């Protein structure tokens, strides 16, 4: 945990920001998640890789990861289709890498019943 906090502090000092666009997600319905990496001046920045890790607190068998794809013509932008099989709470960690530098940001979401 100390190592993670130290890495996040270093990235905060560097000014990296992750801007996410995540629609209201419905159980079993595919949608698109978009991530943009910004520098200290709020300008898009190039990174090597972006991954979305997802965790289901009540059922580890549903945990996984999703490789995001660079959006052509948009510096620092990544997207991918995503779908969750069950409604309820999911924890997400968005991770980007540039060389040996790694930055991640977490958040929890609620996937809703499609009805």
C-alpha positions as CSV (number, residue, x, y, z in Angstrom):
1,X,0.0,0.0,0.0
2,X,2.9,2.4,0.8
3,X,4.4,1.7,-2.6
4,X,1.1,2.5,-4.3
5,X,0.7,5.7,-2.3
6,X,4.3,6.8,-3.2
7,X,3.7,6.1,-6.9
8,X,0.4,8.1,-6.8
9,X,2.2,11.0,-5.1
10,X,4.9,11.0,-7.7
11,X,2.3,11.1,-10.5
12,X,0.4,13.9,-8.7
13,X,3.6,15.9,-8.6
14,X,4.1,15.3,-12.3
15,X,0.5,16.5,-12.9
16,X,-0.9,13.5,-14.7
17,X,-4.7,13.4,-14.9
18,X,-7.1,10.7,-16.1
19,X,-10.4,12.0,-17.5
20,X,-12.9,9.2,-17.9
21,X,-16.2,9.1,-19.7
22,X,-18.3,6.2,-18.4
23,X,-22.0,6.1,-19.3
24,X,-24.6,4.8,-17.0
25,X,-24.0,1.1,-17.4
26,X,-26.8,-1.5,-17.5
27,X,-26.5,-5.2,-16.7
28,X,-25.7,-7.2,-19.8
29,X,-25.7,-4.1,-22.1
30,X,-22.5,-3.2,-24.0
31,X,-21.4,0.4,-24.0
32,X,-18.1,2.3,-24.5
33,X,-15.7,3.6,-21.8
34,X,-13.3,6.4,-22.8
35,X,-10.2,7.6,-21.1
36,X,-8.1,10.6,-21.8
37,X,-4.7,11.3,-20.3
38,X,-3.8,14.9,-19.5
39,X,-0.6,16.6,-18.4
40,X,-0.1,19.3,-15.8
41,X,-1.4,22.0,-18.2
42,X,-4.6,20.0,-19.0
43,X,-3.2,19.1,-22.4
44,X,-3.6,15.6,-23.9
45,X,-0.4,13.6,-23.5
46,X,0.8,10.4,-25.2
47,X,1.2,7.3,-23.2
48,X,2.1,3.8,-24.2
49,X,-0.8,1.7,-22.7
50,X,-4.1,1.9,-21.0
51,X,-5.9,-0.9,-19.1
52,X,-9.1,-1.0,-17.2
53,X,-9.2,-3.5,-14.3
54,X,-12.6,-4.4,-12.9
55,X,-13.5,-6.1,-9.6
56,X,-16.7,-7.5,-8.3
57,X,-16.4,-7.2,-4.5
58,X,-19.0,-9.9,-3.9
59,X,-17.6,-12.4,-6.5
60,X,-13.9,-12.6,-7.4
61,X,-14.7,-15.0,-10.3
62,X,-16.1,-12.0,-12.3
63,X,-12.9,-9.9,-11.9
64,X,-11.0,-9.1,-15.0
65,X,-9.2,-6.5,-17.2
66,X,-9.8,-4.8,-20.4
67,X,-7.1,-3.4,-22.7
68,X,-8.1,0.0,-24.0
69,X,-7.3,0.9,-27.6
70,X,-5.8,4.3,-28.7
71,X,-8.4,6.5,-30.4
72,X,-7.0,7.3,-33.8
73,X,-6.3,11.0,-34.3
74,X,-6.8,11.9,-30.6
75,X,-3.6,12.2,-28.5
76,X,-3.8,10.4,-25.2
77,X,-7.3,9.1,-25.8
78,X,-8.3,5.4,-25.3
79,X,-11.6,3.5,-25.5
80,X,-13.1,0.1,-25.5
81,X,-16.5,-1.6,-25.4
82,X,-17.5,-2.8,-21.9
83,X,-20.3,-4.9,-20.5
84,X,-21.0,-6.2,-17.0
85,X,-22.9,-9.4,-16.5
86,X,-24.5,-8.4,-13.2
87,X,-26.0,-5.3,-11.7
88,X,-24.6,-3.9,-8.5
89,X,-21.3,-2.5,-7.3
90,X,-18.1,-2.9,-9.3
91,X,-14.7,-1.3,-8.5
92,X,-12.6,0.0,-11.4
93,X,-8.9,0.9,-11.7
94,X,-7.8,2.7,-14.7
95,X,-4.1,2.3,-15.3
96,X,-1.8,4.1,-17.9
97,X,1.9,3.5,-18.5
98,X,4.5,5.6,-20.2
99,X,7.8,3.8,-20.3
100,X,8.4,2.7,-16.7
101,X,6.0,5.2,-15.2
102,X,2.6,3.9,-14.1
103,X,-0.4,5.9,-13.0
104,X,-3.7,4.6,-11.9
105,X,-7.0,5.9,-10.6
106,X,-9.8,4.0,-8.9
107,X,-13.5,4.4,-8.5
108,X,-16.6,2.5,-7.7
109,X,-19.6,2.3,-10.0
110,X,-23.1,0.9,-9.8
111,X,-24.3,-1.2,-12.8
112,X,-28.1,-0.8,-13.0
113,X,-30.9,-3.2,-13.8
114,X,-31.9,-2.8,-17.5
115,X,-35.6,-2.5,-16.6
